[in-house]
Amino acid sequence: QVQLVQSGGGLVQAGDSLKLPCVASERTFSSLVMAWFRQAPGKERAFVVAISKSGAYTYYADSVKGRFTISRDNAKNTVYLQMNSLKPEDTAVYYCAATTGTGRVVTTSYEYDYWGQGTQVTVSS
């Protein structure tokens, strides 16, 4: 069983930056494909970005491309989401997710087996 513990988040202004960490309990963290999803009020959970096991490959949703960056530190069992140039429409609960799966970077929530507890990000205009 993999446990994902998130921290960070909070209230920021439009144009600000925020970095979200997610720490995994799994000692074989490098065997996990990691991702971030978000869920805005009244909307379904949406894919944000995913990163391959080694970190060599990433895939971004169009809405965050060029503003958000995912990275991972396998020595620290941690994945990060760096969010720059934040917009009010980025307001959501952000979730990190993990899958052992096939090793492919995937974008649908049902393909992820483990989830963090979520952290609120609110961007004011």
PyRosetta script that sets phi, psi and omega in degrees:
from pyrosetta import init, pose_from_sequence

init()
pose = pose_from_sequence("QVQLVQSGGGLVQAGDSLKLPCVASERTFSSLVMAWFRQAPGKERAFVVAISKSGAYTYYADSVKGRFTISRDNAKNTVYLQMNSLKPEDTAVYYCAATTGTGRVVTTSYEYDYWGQGTQVTVSS")
pose.set_psi(1, 127.3)
pose.set_omega(1, 179.4)
pose.set_phi(2, -98.9)
pose.set_psi(2, 129.5)
pose.set_omega(2, 173.8)
pose.set_phi(3, -107.0)
pose.set_psi(3, 134.2)
pose.set_omega(3, 179.5)
pose.set_phi(4, -117.0)
pose.set_psi(4, 123.7)
pose.set_omega(4, -177.8)
pose.set_phi(5, -117.0)
pose.set_psi(5, 119.6)
pose.set_omega(5, -178.5)
pose.set_phi(6, -99.9)
pose.set_psi(6, 155.3)
pose.set_omega(6, 173.0)
pose.set_phi(7, -147.3)
pose.set_psi(7, 179.6)
pose.set_omega(7, -179.0)
pose.set_phi(8, 87.2)
pose.set_psi(8, -158.5)
pose.set_omega(8, -176.5)
pose.set_phi(9, 84.8)
pose.set_psi(9, -176.6)
pose.set_omega(9, 179.2)
pose.set_phi(10, 133.0)
pose.set_psi(10, -165.3)
pose.set_omega(10, -178.0)
pose.set_phi(11, -103.3)
pose.set_psi(11, 125.1)
pose.set_omega(11, 178.4)
pose.set_phi(12, -134.0)
pose.set_psi(12, 169.6)
pose.set_omega(12, 177.5)
pose.set_phi(13, -97.4)
pose.set_psi(13, 157.4)
pose.set_omega(13, 176.7)
pose.set_phi(14, -55.2)
pose.set_psi(14, 134.4)
pose.set_omega(14, -178.6)
pose.set_phi(15, 94.9)
pose.set_psi(15, -14.4)
pose.set_omega(15, 179.4)
pose.set_phi(16, -75.9)
pose.set_psi(16, 172.9)
pose.set_omega(16, 177.7)
pose.set_phi(17, -120.3)
pose.set_psi(17, 156.6)
pose.set_omega(17, 179.5)
pose.set_phi(18, -153.2)
pose.set_psi(18, 144.6)
pose.set_omega(18, 178.4)
pose.set_phi(19, -124.9)
pose.set_psi(19, 125.7)
pose.set_omega(19, -179.2)
pose.set_phi(20, -107.3)
pose.set_psi(20, 124.5)
pose.set_omega(20, 172.7)
pose.set_phi(21, -99.7)
pose.set_psi(21, 155.1)
pose.set_omega(21, 175.8)
pose.set_phi(22, -141.6)
pose.set_psi(22, 118.9)
pose.set_omega(22, -176.5)
pose.set_phi(23, -104.3)
pose.set_psi(23, 131.1)
pose.set_omega(23, -179.5)
pose.set_phi(24, -101.6)
pose.set_psi(24, 144.9)
pose.set_omega(24, 179.1)
pose.set_phi(25, -80.9)
pose.set_psi(25, -16.5)
pose.set_omega(25, -173.4)
pose.set_phi(26, -68.8)
pose.set_psi(26, 124.4)
pose.set_omega(26, 179.9)
pose.set_phi(27, -69.2)
pose.set_psi(27, -24.7)
pose.set_omega(27, 177.3)
pose.set_phi(28, -99.8)
pose.set_psi(28, 50.9)
pose.set_omega(28, -178.0)
pose.set_phi(29, -54.1)
pose.set_psi(29, -33.9)
pose.set_omega(29, -177.8)
pose.set_phi(30, -69.3)
pose.set_psi(30, -5.8)
pose.set_omega(30, 176.1)
pose.set_phi(31, -92.3)
pose.set_psi(31, -0.8)
pose.set_omega(31, -175.7)
pose.set_phi(32, -102.6)
pose.set_psi(32, 133.0)
pose.set_omega(32, 163.7)
pose.set_phi(33, -81.2)
pose.set_psi(33, 132.0)
pose.set_omega(33, -176.1)
pose.set_phi(34, -115.5)
pose.set_psi(34, 153.0)
pose.set_omega(34, -179.2)
pose.set_phi(35, -152.7)
pose.set_psi(35, 164.6)
pose.set_omega(35, 170.9)
pose.set_phi(36, -121.8)
pose.set_psi(36, 137.4)
pose.set_omega(36, 172.7)
pose.set_phi(37, -124.8)
pose.set_psi(37, 165.8)
pose.set_omega(37, 174.1)
pose.set_phi(38, -144.0)
pose.set_psi(38, 154.3)
pose.set_omega(38, 179.6)
pose.set_phi(39, -135.8)
pose.set_psi(39, 114.8)
pose.set_omega(39, 177.3)
pose.set_phi(40, -87.4)
pose.set_psi(40, 158.6)
pose.set_omega(40, -179.4)
pose.set_phi(41, -56.1)
pose.set_psi(41, 128.8)
pose.set_omega(41, 177.2)
pose.set_phi(42, 77.0)
pose.set_psi(42, 6.2)
pose.set_omega(42, -178.4)
pose.set_phi(43, -122.0)
pose.set_psi(43, 163.1)
pose.set_omega(43, 177.5)
pose.set_phi(44, -77.8)
pose.set_psi(44, 159.2)
pose.set_omega(44, 177.2)
pose.set_phi(45, -64.5)
pose.set_psi(45, 133.2)
pose.set_omega(45, -174.2)
pose.set_phi(46, -122.4)
pose.set_psi(46, 144.3)
pose.set_omega(46, 177.5)
pose.set_phi(47, -69.1)
pose.set_psi(47, 138.6)
pose.set_omega(47, 177.1)
pose.set_phi(48, -112.1)
pose.set_psi(48, -56.3)
pose.set_omega(48, -176.1)
pose.set_phi(49, -164.7)
pose.set_psi(49, 153.1)
pose.set_omega(49, 175.7)
pose.set_phi(50, -136.8)
pose.set_psi(50, 158.0)
pose.set_omega(50, -178.7)
pose.set_phi(51, -137.9)
pose.set_psi(51, 140.5)
pose.set_omega(51, -178.7)
pose.set_phi(52, -71.2)
pose.set_psi(52, 172.1)
pose.set_omega(52, -175.9)
pose.set_phi(53, -58.0)
pose.set_psi(53, -41.0)
pose.set_omega(53, -177.7)
pose.set_phi(54, -85.7)
pose.set_psi(54, -16.9)
pose.set_omega(54, -175.2)
pose.set_phi(55, 91.2)
pose.set_psi(55, 0.3)
pose.set_omega(55, -175.8)
pose.set_phi(56, -75.4)
pose.set_psi(56, -24.1)
pose.set_omega(56, -176.4)
pose.set_phi(57, -124.8)
pose.set_psi(57, 134.6)
pose.set_omega(57, 176.8)
pose.set_phi(58, -132.1)
pose.set_psi(58, 156.4)
pose.set_omega(58, 177.7)
pose.set_phi(59, -142.0)
pose.set_psi(59, 127.0)
pose.set_omega(59, -174.3)
pose.set_phi(60, -114.8)
pose.set_psi(60, 146.5)
pose.set_omega(60, 167.6)
pose.set_phi(61, -68.4)
pose.set_psi(61, 147.4)
pose.set_omega(61, -177.6)
pose.set_phi(62, -58.9)
pose.set_psi(62, -32.2)
pose.set_omega(62, -175.0)
pose.set_phi(63, -67.2)
pose.set_psi(63, -18.8)
pose.set_omega(63, -177.3)
pose.set_phi(64, -119.0)
pose.set_psi(64, -4.1)
pose.set_omega(64, -176.5)
pose.set_phi(65, -59.6)
pose.set_psi(65, 131.3)
pose.set_omega(65, -179.8)
pose.set_phi(66, 88.7)
pose.set_psi(66, -12.6)
pose.set_omega(66, 179.9)
pose.set_phi(67, -115.3)
pose.set_psi(67, -35.6)
pose.set_omega(67, -178.7)
pose.set_phi(68, -105.9)
pose.set_psi(68, 148.9)
pose.set_omega(68, 176.6)
pose.set_phi(69, -136.4)
pose.set_psi(69, 128.7)
pose.set_omega(69, 174.7)
pose.set_phi(70, -99.9)
pose.set_psi(70, 144.1)
pose.set_omega(70, 175.4)
pose.set_phi(71, -150.2)
pose.set_psi(71, 164.8)
pose.set_omega(71, 179.1)
pose.set_phi(72, -142.2)
pose.set_psi(72, 149.2)
pose.set_omega(72, 175.0)
pose.set_phi(73, -122.9)
pose.set_psi(73, 99.1)
pose.set_omega(73, -175.2)
pose.set_phi(74, -67.3)
pose.set_psi(74, -23.3)
pose.set_omega(74, 177.7)
pose.set_phi(75, -72.3)
pose.set_psi(75, -24.4)
pose.set_omega(75, -179.1)
pose.set_phi(76, -108.5)
pose.set_psi(76, 6.0)
pose.set_omega(76, -179.5)
pose.set_phi(77, 53.5)
pose.set_psi(77, 39.6)
pose.set_omega(77, -172.7)
pose.set_phi(78, -131.4)
pose.set_psi(78, 137.8)
pose.set_omega(78, 170.9)
pose.set_phi(79, -115.4)
pose.set_psi(79, 144.9)
pose.set_omega(79, -176.7)
pose.set_phi(80, -122.9)
pose.set_psi(80, 150.2)
pose.set_omega(80, 170.3)
pose.set_phi(81, -125.4)
pose.set_psi(81, 107.5)
pose.set_omega(81, 175.9)
pose.set_phi(82, -90.4)
pose.set_psi(82, 121.5)
pose.set_omega(82, -177.2)
pose.set_phi(83, -116.8)
pose.set_psi(83, 117.3)
pose.set_omega(83, 178.8)
pose.set_phi(84, -114.3)
pose.set_psi(84, 162.2)
pose.set_omega(84, 177.7)
pose.set_phi(85, 48.8)
pose.set_psi(85, 49.5)
pose.set_omega(85, -176.0)
pose.set_phi(86, -64.0)
pose.set_psi(86, 145.6)
pose.set_omega(86, -179.6)
pose.set_phi(87, -121.0)
pose.set_psi(87, 157.5)
pose.set_omega(87, 177.5)
pose.set_phi(88, -55.6)
pose.set_psi(88, -32.9)
pose.set_omega(88, -179.8)
pose.set_phi(89, -72.1)
pose.set_psi(89, -5.8)
pose.set_omega(89, 173.4)
pose.set_phi(90, -83.1)
pose.set_psi(90, -6.1)
pose.set_omega(90, 179.0)
pose.set_phi(91, -60.5)
pose.set_psi(91, 124.3)
pose.set_omega(91, -176.6)
pose.set_phi(92, -177.7)
pose.set_psi(92, 170.3)
pose.set_omega(92, 165.6)
pose.set_phi(93, -89.0)
pose.set_psi(93, 126.5)
pose.set_omega(93, -177.5)
pose.set_phi(94, -101.8)
pose.set_psi(94, 134.7)
pose.set_omega(94, -178.9)
pose.set_phi(95, -123.1)
pose.set_psi(95, 134.4)
pose.set_omega(95, 167.6)
pose.set_phi(96, -92.1)
pose.set_psi(96, 153.6)
pose.set_omega(96, -175.6)
pose.set_phi(97, -144.4)
pose.set_psi(97, 155.2)
pose.set_omega(97, -177.9)
pose.set_phi(98, -140.6)
pose.set_psi(98, 148.2)
pose.set_omega(98, 173.9)
pose.set_phi(99, -145.2)
pose.set_psi(99, 144.1)
pose.set_omega(99, 171.6)
pose.set_phi(100, -85.8)
pose.set_psi(100, -43.1)
pose.set_omega(100, 171.6)
pose.set_phi(101, 35.9)
pose.set_psi(101, -140.0)
pose.set_omega(101, -179.7)
pose.set_phi(102, -97.4)
pose.set_psi(102, -3.6)
pose.set_omega(102, -177.5)
pose.set_phi(103, 93.4)
pose.set_psi(103, -8.9)
pose.set_omega(103, 178.3)
pose.set_phi(104, -78.6)
pose.set_psi(104, 151.0)
pose.set_omega(104, 172.8)
pose.set_phi(105, -77.8)
pose.set_psi(105, 119.8)
pose.set_omega(105, -176.1)
pose.set_phi(106, -121.9)
pose.set_psi(106, 159.0)
pose.set_omega(106, -170.9)
pose.set_phi(107, -119.8)
pose.set_psi(107, -1.7)
pose.set_omega(107, -178.7)
pose.set_phi(108, -100.9)
pose.set_psi(108, 139.8)
pose.set_omega(108, -172.2)
pose.set_phi(109, -62.7)
pose.set_psi(109, -32.2)
pose.set_omega(109, -175.8)
pose.set_phi(110, -70.0)
pose.set_psi(110, -13.1)
pose.set_omega(110, 178.8)
pose.set_phi(111, -86.0)
pose.set_psi(111, -4.3)
pose.set_omega(111, 179.5)
pose.set_phi(112, -102.1)
pose.set_psi(112, 134.0)
pose.set_omega(112, -172.2)
pose.set_phi(113, -93.0)
pose.set_psi(113, -28.1)
pose.set_omega(113, -172.8)
pose.set_phi(114, -129.2)
pose.set_psi(114, 143.2)
pose.set_omega(114, -174.5)
pose.set_phi(115, -134.5)
pose.set_psi(115, 144.4)
pose.set_omega(115, 170.6)
pose.set_phi(116, -76.6)
pose.set_psi(116, 175.9)
pose.set_omega(116, -174.8)
pose.set_phi(117, -80.8)
pose.set_psi(117, -9.9)
pose.set_omega(117, -179.5)
pose.set_phi(118, 90.0)
pose.set_psi(118, 146.6)
pose.set_omega(118, 176.8)
pose.set_phi(119, -142.2)
pose.set_psi(119, 137.0)
pose.set_omega(119, -175.7)
pose.set_phi(120, -81.8)
pose.set_psi(120, 132.0)
pose.set_omega(120, 170.7)
pose.set_phi(121, -121.9)
pose.set_psi(121, 122.6)
pose.set_omega(121, 179.7)
pose.set_phi(122, -122.4)
pose.set_psi(122, 125.0)
pose.set_omega(122, -178.7)
pose.set_phi(123, -113.7)
pose.set_psi(123, 117.5)
pose.set_omega(123, -179.8)
pose.set_phi(124, -93.1)
pose.set_psi(124, 149.9)
pose.set_omega(124, -178.1)
pose.set_phi(125, -88.7)
pose.dump_pdb("model.pdb")
